[in-house]
C-alpha cells in the first residue's frame, strides 16, 4: 500500500514551483493548468525563455514573468528564489527534464560521455540547495538501458539525497493517456516524509473504453493551407516538385526513402515528434492529407500545445522547443496525480477539464465533425 498524507492547507492554496531546463514550456504550461504557480524557470536557450515570457498573461492560469536564460551550471538556488520572490521552505515542487539527447536513440546514446548527460547532476544540485517538498525529473525511455542500466540506478539512488526523498520511477507511453502521439518517457517523482506516488493507470488504448486520440483529431479545425492562415507558427517548408510527388505516393505510415520521415496515419496517434540536429533543426513528419512536411504548429498540436501558445523564434528554434517538450496535457494530468498523492488534494480535474483549461478545442467534443477545415482555429 502506498503511504499518503492527509489533506493539508496545501490543498487549498497555490502550490509554488520552480522549473529547470524549461524549454518551450510543456511542463510549465501543464503544471500551471493544474493549479501550480511557476515562480521562476531557467533554460540555456534564450528563445525558449522568451517563449515563456511571450505567453505570460494570455490566460488567467498562466503568468510567467521570470525566466532566466543561462547555463544551469551558472545558476544557483539563490538566483531562482530571488526571481520567484520565494524562500527555500516555500518551494513545494521543482520540475524539469535535463537535456535528453545524450540518452536517446536519436542522440546515439552517448550518455555521460556527452556533456549534456552530465547536466543531470546539476538538477540534483538545485534539489539539494532548495530542498522542495517534491520534485519531478523527466527524461527519455533510453535512460533505463544505457550503460547497462547502471546510470538509471545511479540517478535513482542519488535523487533520494541519502534518504531524504522517497523516489518513484515510472515509464509512460503518453498515447495511453489521451495524447495524440506515441512518446515514451520516464518520470522520477521524489517526495519527502516517505510518500510514494503510484503509477497513473492508462486511460486510452485499443482495448480500452477510450480509444487512442488520433492525428485527425489533433489536426481538426486547422487549415491545411498554412499560407495566410493567421495561426502562429503554422508556416511550412517549400518542397520541390520531385519531393511533392514522392510524398503524394506514400502510404499512411510509410517512410520516405530520401528524407527518412514517415507519412502520418490520420486514424492513429502521431509518430514521436523529434528535435533533429543543431545544424538543421530537424524535420516534421509528412502530413496525412497534403504532400508536405507538417508545420511546427501541426507538430505542436500532436504535442497538445494550444494554438494561443506562440513559440518565439523561427525555423529550428521553434522545432527544437516543440520536439523537446513534455506534452502539456500529459504534464497537467501528471500534475493532478501528484497533487492528490503527494500533497493530499481531494479533488482531481478530469482530462476534459484540463484540456478545456489549456484551450485544446481540437481534443474536445464529438468527432462527428472532425474534418480539417480551411478556417483558422
C-alpha positions in Angstrom: 0.0 0.0 0.0 1.2 3.5 -0.8 1.9 5.9 2.0 -0.1 9.1 1.5 -0.6 12.2 3.6 -3.8 13.5 4.9 -5.2 16.7 3.2 -3.5 19.8 4.5 -3.5 23.5 3.9 -1.6 22.8 0.6 -4.8 21.5 -0.9 -6.4 25.0 -0.5 -3.5 27.2 -1.6 -1.5 27.6 -4.7 1.5 25.3 -4.8 4.8 27.0 -5.7 7.1 25.5 -8.3 10.5 26.2 -9.8 11.2 25.0 -13.3 14.7 23.8 -14.6 15.6 23.0 -18.2 12.2 24.5 -19.1 12.5 24.6 -22.9 9.4 25.7 -24.7 7.2 25.3 -21.7 5.5 21.9 -21.8 5.9 21.1 -18.1 5.4 24.7 -17.1 2.2 25.0 -19.0 0.7 21.7 -17.8 1.5 22.3 -14.2 0.1 25.8 -14.4 -3.1 24.4 -15.8 -3.3 22.1 -12.8 -3.0 25.0 -10.4 0.7 25.2 -9.7 2.4 28.6 -9.7 5.8 28.6 -11.6 7.7 31.2 -9.7 10.7 31.1 -12.0 12.2 29.0 -14.8 15.6 28.7 -16.4 17.0 27.3 -19.7 20.2 27.9 -21.6 18.1 28.6 -24.8 17.1 32.3 -24.8 14.4 31.6 -27.4 12.7 29.2 -25.1 12.9 31.6 -22.2 11.4 34.3 -24.4 8.5 31.9 -25.3 7.6 31.6 -21.7 7.6 35.3 -21.2 5.8 36.0 -24.5 2.8 33.9 -23.4 2.6 35.2 -19.9 -0.8 36.6 -19.0 -2.6 35.3 -22.1 -4.6 33.1 -19.8 -5.6 33.6 -16.2 -3.9 30.4 -15.0 -0.5 31.2 -16.7 1.7 34.0 -15.5 5.4 33.6 -16.0 7.3 36.8 -15.8 10.6 35.4 -14.7 12.7 33.2 -16.9 16.5 33.1 -16.6 18.3 32.4 -19.9 21.6 30.9 -18.6 23.7 27.8 -18.4 22.4 25.8 -15.4 25.9 25.4 -14.2 25.9 29.1 -13.5 22.5 29.3 -11.9 22.1 28.9 -8.1 19.1 28.3 -5.9 19.5 31.8 -4.6 19.0 33.1 -8.2 15.8 31.2 -8.7 14.4 32.0 -5.3 15.2 35.7 -5.7 13.4 35.9 -9.1 10.5 33.9 -7.7 10.2 36.1 -4.5 10.2 32.9 -2.5 12.3 31.4 0.3 13.5 27.8 0.1 10.9 26.5 2.5 8.2 28.0 0.4 9.0 25.8 -2.7 6.6 22.9 -3.0 8.0 21.3 -6.1 10.8 21.5 -8.6 10.1 20.3 -12.1 12.3 19.7 -15.2 14.0 17.4 -17.7 17.7 17.7 -18.2 18.7 17.5 -21.9 17.7 14.1 -23.2 19.7 13.8 -26.4 22.6 12.2 -24.6 20.3 9.3 -23.6 18.1 9.0 -26.6 18.4 6.8 -29.7 18.5 10.0 -31.9 21.4 11.3 -29.8 23.3 8.0 -30.4 23.0 7.2 -26.7 26.4 8.6 -25.6 25.2 9.1 -22.0 27.7 10.6 -19.6 30.2 10.6 -22.5 28.2 13.6 -23.8 28.5 16.8 -21.8 24.7 17.2 -21.9 24.4 14.0 -20.0 26.3 15.4 -17.0 23.6 18.1 -16.5 21.5 15.5 -14.6 23.8 16.2 -11.6 23.1 20.0 -11.9 19.4 19.1 -11.4 20.4 17.2 -8.3 22.4 20.2 -7.1 19.5 22.5 -7.3 17.3 20.0 -5.4 19.9 19.9 -2.6 20.0 23.7 -2.4 16.3 24.2 -2.4 15.0 21.1 -0.7 11.4 21.3 -2.1 8.6 19.1 -0.7 8.6 17.2 -4.0 10.3 17.1 -7.4 9.7 15.8 -10.9 12.6 14.7 -13.1 11.7 13.8 -16.7 13.8 12.0 -19.4 13.7 9.6 -22.3 13.0 5.9 -22.1 16.5 5.1 -23.2 17.8 6.3 -19.8 16.8 2.9 -18.4 19.1 0.8 -20.6 22.2 3.0 -21.4 25.4 1.8 -19.7 23.7 -1.4 -18.9 21.1 0.3 -16.6 23.7 1.5 -14.2 23.2 5.2 -14.9 19.4 4.8 -14.3 20.1 3.1 -11.0 22.7 5.7 -10.0 20.3 8.6 -10.8 17.5 6.9 -8.9 19.8 6.4 -5.9 21.3 9.9 -5.9 18.0 11.6 -6.2 17.0 10.2 -2.8 19.6 12.6 -1.3 20.6 9.9 1.2 17.1 9.0 2.2 15.6 12.5 2.4 13.3 11.7 -0.6 11.3 8.7 -1.5 11.6 8.4 -5.3 9.1 6.7 -7.6 10.2 5.9 -11.2 7.5 5.4 -13.8 7.7 4.9 -17.5 4.8 6.3 -19.5 3.7 6.0 -23.1 1.8 9.3 -23.4 -0.6 7.9 -26.0 -2.0 5.7 -23.3 -3.2 8.9 -21.6 -5.1 10.6 -24.5 -2.1 12.3 -26.2 -2.3 12.0 -30.0 1.3 10.9 -30.3 3.4 7.9 -29.4 6.1 9.1 -27.0 7.9 7.1 -24.3 9.2 9.0 -21.3 10.5 8.3 -17.7 9.5 10.3 -14.7 11.2 10.3 -11.4 9.0 11.7 -8.7 10.5 12.5 -5.3 8.6 13.3 -2.1 9.5 13.9 1.5 8.2 12.0 4.5 8.0 8.6 2.9 5.2 9.5 0.4 5.3 7.2 -2.6 3.5 8.4 -5.7 1.9 5.4 -7.5 1.9 5.0 -11.3 -1.0 6.5 -13.2 -3.3 3.9 -14.7 -3.7 4.2 -18.5 -6.9 5.8 -19.7 -6.8 5.3 -23.5 -5.9 2.5 -25.9 -7.0 -0.2 -28.3 -8.7 -2.4 -25.8 -10.0 0.4 -23.5 -13.2 2.3 -23.3 -11.4 5.5 -24.6 -9.6 4.8 -27.9 -6.3 6.5 -28.8 -6.5 10.1 -29.8 -5.5 10.4 -33.4 -3.7 12.6 -35.9 -7.0 13.5 -37.4 -8.2 14.8 -34.1 -5.0 16.7 -33.5 -5.3 18.5 -36.8 -9.0 19.3 -36.9 -10.1 22.9 -37.3 -6.6 23.7 -38.6 -6.3 24.9 -42.2 -4.4 22.5 -44.5 -3.1 25.6 -46.4 -0.8 27.4 -44.0 -0.2 30.4 -46.2 -2.3 33.3 -44.9 -3.9 31.2 -42.2 -3.1 33.6 -39.4 -2.2 30.8 -37.0 1.1 31.3 -35.1 4.0 29.1 -36.2 1.8 27.5 -38.9 4.4 28.0 -41.6 5.7 25.2 -43.7 8.6 24.4 -45.9 8.6 24.8 -49.7 9.2 21.5 -51.5 10.4 20.7 -54.9 8.1 19.0 -57.4 10.1 15.8 -57.0 9.6 15.7 -53.2 5.9 16.6 -53.6 5.5 13.6 -56.0 7.2 11.2 -53.6 5.2 12.4 -50.6 2.0 12.1 -52.7 2.7 8.4 -53.4 3.5 7.4 -49.8 1.0 5.2 -48.0 -0.1 6.0 -44.4 2.8 5.1 -42.1 5.3 4.6 -44.9 8.8 6.2 -44.7 10.2 8.3 -47.5 13.5 6.8 -48.6 15.2 10.1 -49.1 14.2 12.4 -46.3 13.6 9.4 -43.9 10.4 10.7 -42.4 7.1 9.0 -42.2 3.6 9.8 -43.5 1.2 10.2 -40.6 -1.8 7.9 -40.4 -4.9 10.0 -39.6 -6.5 7.2 -37.6 -3.6 6.6 -35.3 -1.5 8.7 -32.9 1.4 10.5 -34.5 4.9 9.1 -34.5 7.1 10.8 -31.9 7.8 14.4 -32.6 11.6 14.8 -32.7 14.1 17.6 -32.4 16.6 17.0 -35.2 20.2 18.3 -35.2 21.7 21.6 -34.2 22.8 22.0 -37.8 19.4 21.6 -39.5 16.8 21.7 -36.7 15.0 18.5 -37.7 12.0 17.8 -39.9 8.4 17.0 -39.2 6.5 14.0 -40.4 4.6 14.0 -43.7 1.1 15.4 -43.5 -1.6 12.8 -44.0 -3.6 14.7 -46.5 -1.1 17.1 -48.2 2.2 16.2 -49.9 4.4 18.2 -47.5 6.0 18.1 -44.1 3.9 19.2 -41.2 4.4 22.7 -39.9 5.7 23.5 -36.4 2.1 24.3 -35.4 0.9 20.9 -36.6 3.7 19.2 -34.6 2.7 21.4 -31.6 -0.8 20.1 -32.0 0.5 16.5 -31.7 2.2 17.6 -28.5 -1.0 19.1 -27.2 0.1 22.7 -27.2 -2.8 25.1 -27.6 -2.9 27.4 -30.6 -2.7 30.5 -28.4 0.8 29.4 -27.3 3.2 31.2 -29.5 6.8 29.9 -29.9 9.5 32.6 -30.1 11.9 32.3 -33.0 11.8 30.8 -36.4 12.8 27.6 -38.1 15.0 25.3 -36.0 14.4 27.4 -32.8 10.7 26.6 -32.9 11.2 22.9 -33.9 13.6 22.4 -31.0 11.2 23.8 -28.5 8.3 21.7 -29.8 10.3 18.5 -30.1 11.9 18.7 -26.7 8.7 19.4 -24.7 6.7 17.2 -22.5 3.1 17.3 -23.9 1.3 20.0 -21.8 -1.9 17.9 -21.4 0.1 14.9 -20.1 2.0 17.3 -17.8 -1.3 18.6 -16.5 -2.6 15.0 -15.9 0.6 14.1 -14.1 0.5 17.3 -12.0 -3.1 16.5 -10.9 -1.9 13.0 -10.0 0.9 14.5 -7.9 -1.5 17.0 -6.2 -3.5 14.1 -5.0 -0.8 11.7 -3.9 2.0 14.0 -2.8 0.0 17.0 -1.5 -3.2 15.3 -0.3 -5.6 17.1 -2.6 -9.1 15.5 -2.6 -10.3 16.8 -5.9 -8.9 16.0 -9.3 -9.6 17.7 -12.6 -10.6 15.4 -15.4 -9.0 15.0 -18.8 -11.7 17.1 -20.5 -11.5 19.8 -17.8 -7.7 20.1 -18.2 -8.0 20.1 -22.0 -10.6 22.9 -21.7 -8.4 25.0 -19.4 -5.5 24.7 -21.8 -7.7 25.6 -24.7 -7.3 22.4 -26.6 -10.5 22.8 -28.6 -9.4 20.2 -31.1 -9.4 17.5 -28.4 -12.9 18.4 -27.1 -16.3 17.4 -28.3 -17.5 14.8 -30.7 -15.5 13.6 -33.7 -18.6 13.6 -35.8 -17.3 16.8 -37.5 -13.6 16.1 -37.3 -12.6 17.2 -40.7 -9.6 19.5 -41.0 -11.1 22.8 -42.2 -10.0 25.7 -44.3 -10.6 28.1 -41.4 -8.2 29.2 -38.7 -8.9 27.8 -35.2 
